[in-house]
Amino acid sequence: MNRNKYYCVVLLLILFSGCNRSHEIVSYHKFQDRTWNRFEIIKFDIPILDIEKPYDISFFANHTQEYEFDNLEFNMVMTTPSGEERIKEYKFLLKNKTGGFTSTCNQDSCTASILLKKGIRMEKKGILRIEIEALVPRLQINSLLGVGIRLVPSGQ
């Protein structure tokens, strides 16, 4: 009987050690009619509960294979829980020089990602707000399913 208890304890330890969460936070905005309107600012509010470790912050886009532009230009305004504001414009390359997508595609859609900030530390707990505004010089960007923000501890 003691041997069975031992095996049960070892099995439970193996199962629980396999359940290590990556502490990844993903916030996603789905577009109605697969269209991002030019002056529509997308806002992401992400809770920061752990300030002991640095974070990597990525922006990702899901689009159809009918996406017409080579890139997705956008402006990012990030406000940390301590009130610090960081602003930067990005040119997110979605197609290579031959016109093929740089993203991972399946039959229905493609997903591409760009690193916004690497190893950023938060000074206090609270809400990290990230606002994204499209800078493509058209009133509408078609064939976009949605965009999102991914926050992971650095090194994962």
C-alpha positions as protocol buffer text, in pm:
chain_id: "A"
residue {
  index: 1
  type: MET
  ca { x: 0 y: 0 z: 0 }
}
residue {
  index: 2
  type: ASN
  ca { x: 285 y: 240 z: 82 }
}
residue {
  index: 3
  type: ARG
  ca { x: 429 y: 180 z: -262 }
}
residue {
  index: 4
  type: ASN
  ca { x: 99 y: 286 z: -425 }
}
residue {
  index: 5
  type: LYS
  ca { x: 92 y: 608 z: -217 }
}
residue {
  index: 6
  type: TYR
  ca { x: 447 y: 681 z: -325 }
}
residue {
  index: 7
  type: TYR
  ca { x: 358 y: 639 z: -694 }
}
residue {
  index: 8
  type: CYS
  ca { x: 46 y: 856 z: -650 }
}
residue {
  index: 9
  type: VAL
  ca { x: 249 y: 1135 z: -491 }
}
residue {
  index: 10
  type: VAL
  ca { x: 514 y: 1118 z: -765 }
}
residue {
  index: 11
  type: LEU
  ca { x: 243 y: 1119 z: -1034 }
}
residue {
  index: 12
  type: LEU
  ca { x: 74 y: 1422 z: -877 }
}
residue {
  index: 13
  type: LEU
  ca { x: 404 y: 1609 z: -857 }
}
residue {
  index: 14
  type: ILE
  ca { x: 470 y: 1539 z: -1224 }
}
residue {
  index: 15
  type: LEU
  ca { x: 121 y: 1655 z: -1322 }
}
residue {
  index: 16
  type: PHE
  ca { x: 142 y: 1977 z: -1120 }
}
residue {
  index: 17
  type: SER
  ca { x: 491 y: 2059 z: -1245 }
}
residue {
  index: 18
  type: GLY
  ca { x: 359 y: 2026 z: -1601 }
}
residue {
  index: 19
  type: CYS
  ca { x: 93 y: 2287 z: -1528 }
}
residue {
  index: 20
  type: ASN
  ca { x: 340 y: 2573 z: -1499 }
}
residue {
  index: 21
  type: ARG
  ca { x: 168 y: 2877 z: -1652 }
}
residue {
  index: 22
  type: SER
  ca { x: 367 y: 3112 z: -1868 }
}
residue {
  index: 23
  type: HIS
  ca { x: 191 y: 3420 z: -1719 }
}
residue {
  index: 24
  type: GLU
  ca { x: 114 y: 3539 z: -2070 }
}
residue {
  index: 25
  type: ILE
  ca { x: -155 y: 3806 z: -2098 }
}
residue {
  index: 26
  type: VAL
  ca { x: -330 y: 3850 z: -2432 }
}
residue {
  index: 27
  type: SER
  ca { x: -583 y: 4121 z: -2513 }
}
residue {
  index: 28
  type: TYR
  ca { x: -756 y: 4106 z: -2853 }
}
residue {
  index: 29
  type: HIS
  ca { x: -979 y: 4340 z: -3051 }
}
residue {
  index: 30
  type: LYS
  ca { x: -1192 y: 4183 z: -3327 }
}
residue {
  index: 31
  type: PHE
  ca { x: -1294 y: 4410 z: -3616 }
}
residue {
  index: 32
  type: GLN
  ca { x: -1651 y: 4423 z: -3738 }
}
residue {
  index: 33
  type: ASP
  ca { x: -1670 y: 4343 z: -4110 }
}
residue {
  index: 34
  type: ARG
  ca { x: -1291 y: 4280 z: -4118 }
}
residue {
  index: 35
  type: THR
  ca { x: -1228 y: 4655 z: -4141 }
}
residue {
  index: 36
  type: TRP
  ca { x: -1021 y: 4896 z: -3931 }
}
residue {
  index: 37
  type: ASN
  ca { x: -1146 y: 5250 z: -3979 }
}
residue {
  index: 38
  type: ARG
  ca { x: -871 y: 5512 z: -4008 }
}
residue {
  index: 39
  type: PHE
  ca { x: -957 y: 5717 z: -3700 }
}
residue {
  index: 40
  type: GLU
  ca { x: -1062 y: 5424 z: -3478 }
}
residue {
  index: 41
  type: ILE
  ca { x: -821 y: 5409 z: -3184 }
}
residue {
  index: 42
  type: ILE
  ca { x: -796 y: 5063 z: -3030 }
}
residue {
  index: 43
  type: LYS
  ca { x: -744 y: 5066 z: -2652 }
}
residue {
  index: 44
  type: PHE
  ca { x: -603 y: 4780 z: -2448 }
}
residue {
  index: 45
  type: ASP
  ca { x: -609 y: 4788 z: -2067 }
}
residue {
  index: 46
  type: ILE
  ca { x: -378 y: 4524 z: -1922 }
}
residue {
  index: 47
  type: PRO
  ca { x: -351 y: 4460 z: -1547 }
}
residue {
  index: 48
  type: ILE
  ca { x: 3 y: 4459 z: -1408 }
}
residue {
  index: 49
  type: LEU
  ca { x: 15 y: 4257 z: -1087 }
}
residue {
  index: 50
  type: ASP
  ca { x: 384 y: 4167 z: -1071 }
}
residue {
  index: 51
  type: ILE
  ca { x: 644 y: 4445 z: -1082 }
}
residue {
  index: 52
  type: GLU
  ca { x: 942 y: 4228 z: -989 }
}
residue {
  index: 53
  type: LYS
  ca { x: 1015 y: 4114 z: -1345 }
}
residue {
  index: 54
  type: PRO
  ca { x: 1057 y: 4286 z: -1682 }
}
residue {
  index: 55
  type: TYR
  ca { x: 806 y: 4228 z: -1963 }
}
residue {
  index: 56
  type: ASP
  ca { x: 812 y: 4193 z: -2340 }
}
residue {
  index: 57
  type: ILE
  ca { x: 517 y: 4356 z: -2514 }
}
residue {
  index: 58
  type: SER
  ca { x: 416 y: 4253 z: -2867 }
}
residue {
  index: 59
  type: PHE
  ca { x: 150 y: 4368 z: -3110 }
}
residue {
  index: 60
  type: PHE
  ca { x: -6 y: 4109 z: -3341 }
}
residue {
  index: 61
  type: ALA
  ca { x: -244 y: 4122 z: -3634 }
}
residue {
  index: 62
  type: ASN
  ca { x: -473 y: 3858 z: -3780 }
}
residue {
  index: 63
  type: HIS
  ca { x: -557 y: 3922 z: -4143 }
}
residue {
  index: 64
  type: THR
  ca { x: -688 y: 3740 z: -4447 }
}
residue {
  index: 65
  type: GLN
  ca { x: -473 y: 3656 z: -4747 }
}
residue {
  index: 66
  type: GLU
  ca { x: -648 y: 3939 z: -4931 }
}
residue {
  index: 67
  type: TYR
  ca { x: -468 y: 4202 z: -4723 }
}
residue {
  index: 68
  type: GLU
  ca { x: -351 y: 4454 z: -4985 }
}
residue {
  index: 69
  type: PHE
  ca { x: -69 y: 4653 z: -4823 }
}
residue {
  index: 70
  type: ASP
  ca { x: 293 y: 4555 z: -4770 }
}
residue {
  index: 71
  type: ASN
  ca { x: 284 y: 4682 z: -4414 }
}
residue {
  index: 72
  type: LEU
  ca { x: 60 y: 4808 z: -4138 }
}
residue {
  index: 73
  type: GLU
  ca { x: 172 y: 5146 z: -4008 }
}
residue {
  index: 74
  type: PHE
  ca { x: 46 y: 5246 z: -3666 }
}
residue {
  index: 75
  type: ASN
  ca { x: 110 y: 5477 z: -3374 }
}
residue {
  index: 76
  type: MET
  ca { x: 136 y: 5335 z: -3023 }
}
residue {
  index: 77
  type: VAL
  ca { x: 76 y: 5534 z: -2706 }
}
residue {
  index: 78
  type: MET
  ca { x: 160 y: 5338 z: -2391 }
}
residue {
  index: 79
  type: THR
  ca { x: 75 y: 5470 z: -2046 }
}
residue {
  index: 80
  type: THR
  ca { x: 227 y: 5273 z: -1759 }
}
residue {
  index: 81
  type: PRO
  ca { x: 55 y: 5232 z: -1421 }
}
residue {
  index: 82
  type: SER
  ca { x: 287 y: 5501 z: -1279 }
}
residue {
  index: 83
  type: GLY
  ca { x: 169 y: 5751 z: -1543 }
}
residue {
  index: 84
  type: GLU
  ca { x: 476 y: 5744 z: -1768 }
}
residue {
  index: 85
  type: GLU
  ca { x: 378 y: 5785 z: -2135 }
}
residue {
  index: 86
  type: ARG
  ca { x: 573 y: 5641 z: -2428 }
}
residue {
  index: 87
  type: ILE
  ca { x: 483 y: 5714 z: -2789 }
}
residue {
  index: 88
  type: LYS
  ca { x: 625 y: 5553 z: -3101 }
}
residue {
  index: 89
  type: GLU
  ca { x: 531 y: 5499 z: -3465 }
}
residue {
  index: 90
  type: TYR
  ca { x: 579 y: 5153 z: -3618 }
}
residue {
  index: 91
  type: LYS
  ca { x: 597 y: 5022 z: -3972 }
}
residue {
  index: 92
  type: PHE
  ca { x: 488 y: 4659 z: -3932 }
}
residue {
  index: 93
  type: LEU
  ca { x: 609 y: 4468 z: -4238 }
}
residue {
  index: 94
  type: LEU
  ca { x: 351 y: 4208 z: -4347 }
}
residue {
  index: 95
  type: LYS
  ca { x: 484 y: 4123 z: -4696 }
}
residue {
  index: 96
  type: ASN
  ca { x: 833 y: 4054 z: -4825 }
}
residue {
  index: 97
  type: LYS
  ca { x: 987 y: 4200 z: -5142 }
}
residue {
  index: 98
  type: THR
  ca { x: 829 y: 3932 z: -5361 }
}
residue {
  index: 99
  type: GLY
  ca { x: 479 y: 4004 z: -5222 }
}
residue {
  index: 100
  type: GLY
  ca { x: 456 y: 3695 z: -5002 }
}
residue {
  index: 101
  type: PHE
  ca { x: 334 y: 3727 z: -4644 }
}
residue {
  index: 102
  type: THR
  ca { x: 597 y: 3734 z: -4370 }
}
residue {
  index: 103
  type: SER
  ca { x: 338 y: 3600 z: -4127 }
}
residue {
  index: 104
  type: THR
  ca { x: 225 y: 3247 z: -4045 }
}
residue {
  index: 105
  type: CYS
  ca { x: -72 y: 3158 z: -4266 }
}
residue {
  index: 106
  type: ASN
  ca { x: -325 y: 2880 z: -4279 }
}
residue {
  index: 107
  type: GLN
  ca { x: -613 y: 2839 z: -4525 }
}
residue {
  index: 108
  type: ASP
  ca { x: -828 y: 3116 z: -4376 }
}
residue {
  index: 109
  type: SER
  ca { x: -599 y: 3371 z: -4219 }
}
residue {
  index: 110
  type: CYS
  ca { x: -248 y: 3488 z: -4133 }
}
residue {
  index: 111
  type: THR
  ca { x: -100 y: 3602 z: -3802 }
}
residue {
  index: 112
  type: ALA
  ca { x: 199 y: 3833 z: -3771 }
}
residue {
  index: 113
  type: SER
  ca { x: 366 y: 3981 z: -3464 }
}
residue {
  index: 114
  type: ILE
  ca { x: 602 y: 4269 z: -3389 }
}
residue {
  index: 115
  type: LEU
  ca { x: 787 y: 4342 z: -3065 }
}
residue {
  index: 116
  type: LEU
  ca { x: 691 y: 4682 z: -2922 }
}
residue {
  index: 117
  type: LYS
  ca { x: 898 y: 4687 z: -2603 }
}
residue {
  index: 118
  type: LYS
  ca { x: 1154 y: 4439 z: -2472 }
}
residue {
  index: 119
  type: GLY
  ca { x: 1246 y: 4408 z: -2106 }
}
residue {
  index: 120
  type: ILE
  ca { x: 1029 y: 4695 z: -1986 }
}
residue {
  index: 121
  type: ARG
  ca { x: 987 y: 4725 z: -1609 }
}
residue {
  index: 122
  type: MET
  ca { x: 680 y: 4864 z: -1440 }
}
residue {
  index: 123
  type: GLU
  ca { x: 737 y: 5082 z: -1135 }
}
residue {
  index: 124
  type: LYS
  ca { x: 398 y: 5016 z: -980 }
}
residue {
  index: 125
  type: LYS
  ca { x: 103 y: 4781 z: -1004 }
}
residue {
  index: 126
  type: GLY
  ca { x: -206 y: 4889 z: -1190 }
}
residue {
  index: 127
  type: ILE
  ca { x: -333 y: 4919 z: -1545 }
}
residue {
  index: 128
  type: LEU
  ca { x: -103 y: 4937 z: -1846 }
}
residue {
  index: 129
  type: ARG
  ca { x: -293 y: 5119 z: -2122 }
}
residue {
  index: 130
  type: ILE
  ca { x: -186 y: 5076 z: -2483 }
}
residue {
  index: 131
  type: GLU
  ca { x: -361 y: 5274 z: -2756 }
}
residue {
  index: 132
  type: ILE
  ca { x: -307 y: 5184 z: -3121 }
}
residue {
  index: 133
  type: GLU
  ca { x: -401 y: 5413 z: -3411 }
}
residue {
  index: 134
  type: ALA
  ca { x: -368 y: 5306 z: -3773 }
}
residue {
  index: 135
  type: LEU
  ca { x: -155 y: 5537 z: -3989 }
}
residue {
  index: 136
  type: VAL
  ca { x: -229 y: 5377 z: -4326 }
}
residue {
  index: 137
  type: PRO
  ca { x: -336 y: 5668 z: -4550 }
}
residue {
  index: 138
  type: ARG
  ca { x: -678 y: 5523 z: -4632 }
}
residue {
  index: 139
  type: LEU
  ca { x: -1011 y: 5567 z: -4458 }
}
residue {
  index: 140
  type: GLN
  ca { x: -1043 y: 5192 z: -4414 }
}
residue {
  index: 141
  type: ILE
  ca { x: -803 y: 4901 z: -4389 }
}
residue {
  index: 142
  type: ASN
  ca { x: -981 y: 4594 z: -4518 }
}
residue {
  index: 143
  type: SER
  ca { x: -908 y: 4224 z: -4463 }
}
residue {
  index: 144
  type: LEU
  ca { x: -807 y: 4267 z: -4097 }
}
residue {
  index: 145
  type: LEU
  ca { x: -973 y: 4019 z: -3863 }
}
residue {
  index: 146
  type: GLY
  ca { x: -833 y: 4174 z: -3547 }
}
residue {
  index: 147
  type: VAL
  ca { x: -532 y: 4302 z: -3359 }
}
residue {
  index: 148
  type: GLY
  ca { x: -400 y: 4234 z: -3013 }
}
residue {
  index: 149
  type: ILE
  ca { x: -138 y: 4288 z: -2748 }
}
residue {
  index: 150
  type: ARG
  ca { x: 63 y: 4009 z: -2591 }
}
residue {
  index: 151
  type: LEU
  ca { x: 253 y: 4068 z: -2266 }
}
residue {
  index: 152
  type: VAL
  ca { x: 493 y: 3804 z: -2136 }
}
residue {
  index: 153
  type: PRO
  ca { x: 770 y: 3805 z: -1878 }
}
residue {
  index: 154
  type: SER
  ca { x: 1102 y: 3868 z: -2056 }
}
residue {
  index: 155
  type: GLY
  ca { x: 1287 y: 3554 z: -2151 }
}
residue {
  index: 156
  type: GLN
  ca { x: 979 y: 3337 z: -2211 }
}
